[in-house]
């Protein structure tokens, strides 16, 4: 049989919205206790007549975990870069399409254009400046599955020592979601994360990250 404290922690950490609100002291603990009491009862197999025990446990847990909240002032971002006037073209990942990528990449690079790729098992997405669209369509005759226009990107470059830091990527994405902005694509490397959003939201996301560091 699980302890109430263990069940509380499991319930909170299994829901990112509850987790964020709880660790940042955004909730009335009595109301939160009433809300999650049915979930805790199932986990502990205990009939909790009231929420008072949960409120006390939540209060203790909040104090214990307060020092472990991920704060961006603990991290150093080397650079923030904006890219504008981007589009994405998504194709079925056929061998013919894959074979054309090197030619497309080389031609766009010769023109100092922007290009990034994301690949899944069945699809491949090419991210380019809008003026490079003709280059891609000249090489790939297949019809794209999807074309997304009027995009921009914010590139976050961080120190390599943070590569193994748990929660850093989650925190970055969380800041975008808290602004009510949809992420259209995301790419990452060893020390970079690039978040693609609608062009109209690029400045908002840039300012959001800039003000966090």
C-alpha positions as a Markdown table, in Angstrom:
| # | Residue | x | y | z |
|---|---|---|---|---|
| 1 | Unk | 0.0 | 0.0 | 0.0 |
| 2 | Unk | 1.4 | 3.4 | -1.0 |
| 3 | Unk | 2.0 | 6.2 | 1.4 |
| 4 | Unk | 0.0 | 9.4 | 0.8 |
| 5 | Unk | 3.2 | 11.4 | 0.3 |
| 6 | Unk | 4.4 | 9.0 | -2.4 |
| 7 | Unk | 1.1 | 9.0 | -4.2 |
| 8 | Unk | 0.9 | 12.8 | -4.1 |
| 9 | Unk | 4.3 | 13.2 | -5.6 |
| 10 | Unk | 3.5 | 10.6 | -8.3 |
| 11 | Unk | 0.2 | 12.3 | -9.1 |
| 12 | Unk | 1.8 | 15.8 | -9.3 |
| 13 | Unk | 4.7 | 14.7 | -11.4 |
| 14 | Unk | 2.6 | 12.8 | -13.9 |
| 15 | Unk | 0.8 | 16.0 | -15.0 |
| 16 | Unk | 3.0 | 18.8 | -16.3 |
| 17 | Unk | 0.4 | 21.5 | -15.7 |
| 18 | Unk | -0.2 | 20.5 | -12.1 |
| 19 | Unk | 3.5 | 20.1 | -11.6 |
| 20 | Unk | 4.3 | 23.6 | -12.9 |
| 21 | Unk | 1.5 | 25.2 | -10.9 |
| 22 | Unk | 2.4 | 23.4 | -7.7 |
| 23 | Unk | 6.2 | 24.0 | -7.7 |
| 24 | Unk | 5.6 | 27.7 | -8.6 |
| 25 | Unk | 3.0 | 28.1 | -5.8 |
| 26 | Unk | 0.2 | 29.0 | -8.2 |
| 27 | Unk | -2.4 | 26.8 | -6.5 |
| 28 | Unk | -4.6 | 27.1 | -3.5 |
| 29 | Unk | -3.5 | 23.9 | -1.7 |
| 30 | Unk | -7.0 | 23.2 | -0.3 |
| 31 | Unk | -8.6 | 23.3 | -3.8 |
| 32 | Unk | -5.7 | 21.3 | -5.2 |
| 33 | Unk | -6.1 | 18.7 | -2.5 |
| 34 | Unk | -9.9 | 18.4 | -3.2 |
| 35 | Unk | -9.1 | 18.0 | -6.9 |
| 36 | Unk | -6.6 | 15.2 | -6.6 |
| 37 | Unk | -8.1 | 13.4 | -3.6 |
| 38 | Unk | -9.9 | 10.8 | -5.8 |
| 39 | Unk | -6.7 | 10.0 | -7.6 |
| 40 | Unk | -4.7 | 9.6 | -4.4 |
| 41 | Unk | -7.5 | 7.4 | -2.9 |
| 42 | Unk | -7.2 | 5.0 | -5.9 |
| 43 | Unk | -3.4 | 4.9 | -5.6 |
| 44 | Unk | -3.3 | 4.4 | -1.8 |
| 45 | Unk | -6.5 | 2.3 | -1.5 |
| 46 | Unk | -7.5 | 4.5 | 1.4 |
| 47 | Unk | -10.8 | 6.2 | 2.0 |
| 48 | Unk | -9.8 | 9.8 | 2.7 |
| 49 | Unk | -12.8 | 11.4 | 4.5 |
| 50 | Unk | -11.5 | 14.9 | 4.1 |
| 51 | Unk | -8.7 | 16.7 | 2.3 |
| 52 | Unk | -7.0 | 18.0 | 5.4 |
| 53 | Unk | -4.3 | 15.3 | 5.5 |
| 54 | Unk | -3.6 | 16.0 | 1.8 |
| 55 | Unk | -3.3 | 19.7 | 2.4 |
| 56 | Unk | -0.7 | 19.1 | 5.1 |
| 57 | Unk | 1.2 | 16.7 | 2.9 |
| 58 | Unk | 1.1 | 19.1 | 0.0 |
| 59 | Unk | 2.4 | 21.9 | 2.1 |
| 60 | Unk | 5.4 | 19.8 | 3.3 |
| 61 | Unk | 6.1 | 18.6 | -0.2 |
| 62 | Unk | 6.0 | 22.1 | -1.6 |
| 63 | Unk | 8.6 | 23.3 | 1.0 |
| 64 | Unk | 10.8 | 20.3 | 0.3 |
| 65 | Unk | 10.8 | 20.7 | -3.4 |
| 66 | Unk | 11.0 | 24.5 | -3.6 |
| 67 | Unk | 14.8 | 24.5 | -3.9 |
| 68 | Unk | 14.8 | 22.0 | -6.8 |
| 69 | Unk | 12.7 | 24.1 | -9.2 |
| 70 | Unk | 14.5 | 24.5 | -12.5 |
| 71 | Unk | 15.4 | 28.2 | -12.9 |
| 72 | Unk | 17.0 | 29.5 | -15.9 |
| 73 | Unk | 19.3 | 31.8 | -14.0 |
| 74 | Unk | 21.3 | 28.7 | -13.1 |
| 75 | Unk | 22.2 | 28.3 | -16.8 |
| 76 | Unk | 24.1 | 30.4 | -19.3 |
| 77 | Unk | 22.9 | 30.8 | -22.8 |
| 78 | Unk | 25.8 | 31.6 | -25.2 |
| 79 | Unk | 23.6 | 33.1 | -27.9 |
| 80 | Unk | 20.1 | 33.7 | -29.2 |
| 81 | Unk | 19.5 | 34.0 | -33.0 |
| 82 | Unk | 16.5 | 34.8 | -35.1 |
| 83 | Unk | 15.7 | 33.4 | -38.5 |
| 84 | Unk | 12.9 | 34.8 | -40.6 |
| 85 | Unk | 11.0 | 34.1 | -43.8 |
| 86 | Unk | 11.2 | 30.3 | -43.5 |
| 87 | Unk | 9.1 | 27.6 | -45.0 |
| 88 | Unk | 8.9 | 23.8 | -44.4 |
| 89 | Unk | 8.3 | 21.2 | -47.1 |
| 90 | Unk | 7.4 | 17.7 | -45.9 |
| 91 | Unk | 7.8 | 14.7 | -48.3 |
| 92 | Unk | 7.4 | 11.0 | -48.0 |
| 93 | Unk | 10.8 | 9.6 | -47.1 |
| 94 | Unk | 11.5 | 7.7 | -50.4 |
| 95 | Unk | 15.0 | 6.8 | -51.6 |
| 96 | Unk | 14.6 | 9.1 | -54.5 |
| 97 | Unk | 13.9 | 12.1 | -52.2 |
| 98 | Unk | 16.8 | 11.1 | -49.9 |
| 99 | Unk | 19.2 | 11.0 | -52.9 |
| 100 | Unk | 18.3 | 14.6 | -53.8 |
| 101 | Unk | 19.2 | 16.1 | -50.4 |
| 102 | Unk | 22.9 | 16.5 | -51.0 |
| 103 | Unk | 22.3 | 18.4 | -54.3 |
| 104 | Unk | 19.7 | 20.7 | -52.6 |
| 105 | Unk | 21.9 | 21.3 | -49.6 |
| 106 | Unk | 24.9 | 22.2 | -51.8 |
| 107 | Unk | 22.9 | 24.6 | -54.0 |
| 108 | Unk | 21.3 | 26.4 | -51.1 |
| 109 | Unk | 24.6 | 26.7 | -49.3 |
| 110 | Unk | 26.2 | 28.2 | -52.4 |
| 111 | Unk | 23.6 | 31.0 | -52.2 |
| 112 | Unk | 24.2 | 31.4 | -48.4 |
| 113 | Unk | 20.7 | 30.2 | -47.8 |
| 114 | Unk | 19.2 | 28.6 | -44.7 |
| 115 | Unk | 18.5 | 24.8 | -44.7 |
| 116 | Unk | 17.8 | 22.3 | -42.0 |
| 117 | Unk | 16.4 | 18.8 | -42.1 |
| 118 | Unk | 14.3 | 16.6 | -39.9 |
| 119 | Unk | 13.7 | 12.9 | -40.6 |
| 120 | Unk | 11.3 | 10.3 | -39.3 |
| 121 | Unk | 10.8 | 6.7 | -40.5 |
| 122 | Unk | 8.2 | 7.7 | -43.1 |
| 123 | Unk | 8.6 | 11.5 | -43.6 |
| 124 | Unk | 11.3 | 14.0 | -44.3 |
| 125 | Unk | 10.9 | 17.8 | -43.7 |
| 126 | Unk | 13.1 | 20.4 | -45.4 |
| 127 | Unk | 13.3 | 23.8 | -43.7 |
| 128 | Unk | 14.5 | 26.6 | -45.9 |
| 129 | Unk | 14.3 | 30.3 | -46.7 |
| 130 | Unk | 11.2 | 31.0 | -48.8 |
| 131 | Unk | 13.3 | 32.1 | -51.8 |
| 132 | Unk | 14.9 | 28.6 | -51.9 |
| 133 | Unk | 11.6 | 26.9 | -52.6 |
| 134 | Unk | 12.3 | 26.7 | -56.3 |
| 135 | Unk | 15.6 | 24.9 | -55.7 |
| 136 | Unk | 13.8 | 22.2 | -53.8 |
| 137 | Unk | 11.0 | 21.8 | -56.2 |
| 138 | Unk | 13.4 | 21.6 | -59.2 |
| 139 | Unk | 15.2 | 18.6 | -57.6 |
| 140 | Unk | 12.2 | 16.8 | -56.0 |
| 141 | Unk | 9.3 | 16.3 | -58.5 |
| 142 | Unk | 7.1 | 14.6 | -55.9 |
| 143 | Unk | 4.2 | 16.6 | -54.5 |
| 144 | Unk | 5.0 | 17.7 | -50.8 |
| 145 | Unk | 2.7 | 16.2 | -48.2 |
| 146 | Unk | 2.6 | 19.6 | -46.6 |
| 147 | Unk | 4.0 | 23.1 | -47.0 |
| 148 | Unk | 4.0 | 25.5 | -44.1 |
| 149 | Unk | 4.8 | 29.1 | -44.9 |
| 150 | Unk | 5.4 | 32.4 | -43.0 |
| 151 | Unk | 7.6 | 30.7 | -40.3 |
| 152 | Unk | 10.5 | 32.0 | -38.3 |
| 153 | Unk | 12.9 | 30.4 | -35.8 |
| 154 | Unk | 14.7 | 31.2 | -32.6 |
| 155 | Unk | 18.0 | 29.3 | -32.1 |
| 156 | Unk | 19.1 | 28.9 | -28.5 |
| 157 | Unk | 22.8 | 28.0 | -28.1 |
| 158 | Unk | 24.0 | 26.8 | -24.7 |
| 159 | Unk | 27.2 | 25.7 | -23.0 |
| 160 | Unk | 28.1 | 22.0 | -23.7 |
| 161 | Unk | 28.3 | 21.4 | -19.9 |
| 162 | Unk | 24.4 | 21.6 | -19.9 |
| 163 | Unk | 24.0 | 18.7 | -22.4 |
| 164 | Unk | 23.2 | 16.2 | -19.6 |
| 165 | Unk | 21.1 | 18.6 | -17.6 |
| 166 | Unk | 17.6 | 17.0 | -16.9 |
| 167 | Unk | 14.7 | 19.3 | -17.7 |
| 168 | Unk | 16.5 | 22.0 | -19.8 |
| 169 | Unk | 14.7 | 21.2 | -23.0 |
| 170 | Unk | 11.4 | 20.8 | -21.2 |
| 171 | Unk | 11.8 | 24.2 | -19.6 |
| 172 | Unk | 12.5 | 25.8 | -23.0 |
| 173 | Unk | 9.4 | 24.3 | -24.6 |
| 174 | Unk | 7.4 | 25.2 | -21.5 |
| 175 | Unk | 8.1 | 28.9 | -22.0 |
| 176 | Unk | 6.8 | 28.7 | -25.5 |
| 177 | Unk | 3.6 | 26.9 | -24.4 |
| 178 | Unk | 3.0 | 29.4 | -21.6 |
| 179 | Unk | 2.9 | 32.1 | -24.2 |
| 180 | Unk | 0.1 | 30.2 | -26.1 |
| 181 | Unk | 2.3 | 29.7 | -29.1 |
| 182 | Unk | 2.3 | 26.6 | -31.3 |
| 183 | Unk | 5.6 | 25.0 | -32.2 |
| 184 | Unk | 5.7 | 24.1 | -35.9 |
| 185 | Unk | 9.0 | 22.3 | -35.9 |
| 186 | Unk | 12.0 | 21.7 | -33.6 |
| 187 | Unk | 15.5 | 20.7 | -34.4 |
| 188 | Unk | 18.5 | 20.2 | -32.0 |
| 189 | Unk | 22.2 | 19.4 | -32.0 |
| 190 | Unk | 24.7 | 18.9 | -29.2 |
| 191 | Unk | 24.6 | 22.6 | -28.0 |
| 192 | Unk | 21.7 | 24.1 | -30.0 |
| 193 | Unk | 17.9 | 24.0 | -29.9 |
| 194 | Unk | 16.0 | 25.6 | -32.8 |
| 195 | Unk | 12.3 | 26.3 | -32.3 |
| 196 | Unk | 10.2 | 27.1 | -35.4 |
| 197 | Unk | 7.0 | 29.1 | -34.9 |
| 198 | Unk | 4.8 | 31.3 | -37.0 |
| 199 | Unk | 6.7 | 34.4 | -38.1 |
| 200 | Unk | 4.3 | 36.7 | -36.1 |
| 201 | Unk | 5.4 | 35.0 | -32.9 |
| 202 | Unk | 9.1 | 35.1 | -33.4 |
| 203 | Unk | 9.8 | 38.3 | -31.5 |
| 204 | Unk | 7.6 | 37.2 | -28.6 |
| 205 | Unk | 9.5 | 34.0 | -28.2 |
| 206 | Unk | 12.9 | 35.7 | -28.6 |
| 207 | Unk | 11.9 | 38.2 | -25.9 |
| 208 | Unk | 10.6 | 35.4 | -23.7 |
| 209 | Unk | 13.9 | 33.6 | -23.7 |
| 210 | Unk | 16.0 | 36.8 | -23.6 |
| 211 | Unk | 14.2 | 37.9 | -20.4 |
| 212 | Unk | 14.7 | 34.5 | -18.7 |
| 213 | Unk | 18.5 | 34.6 | -18.9 |
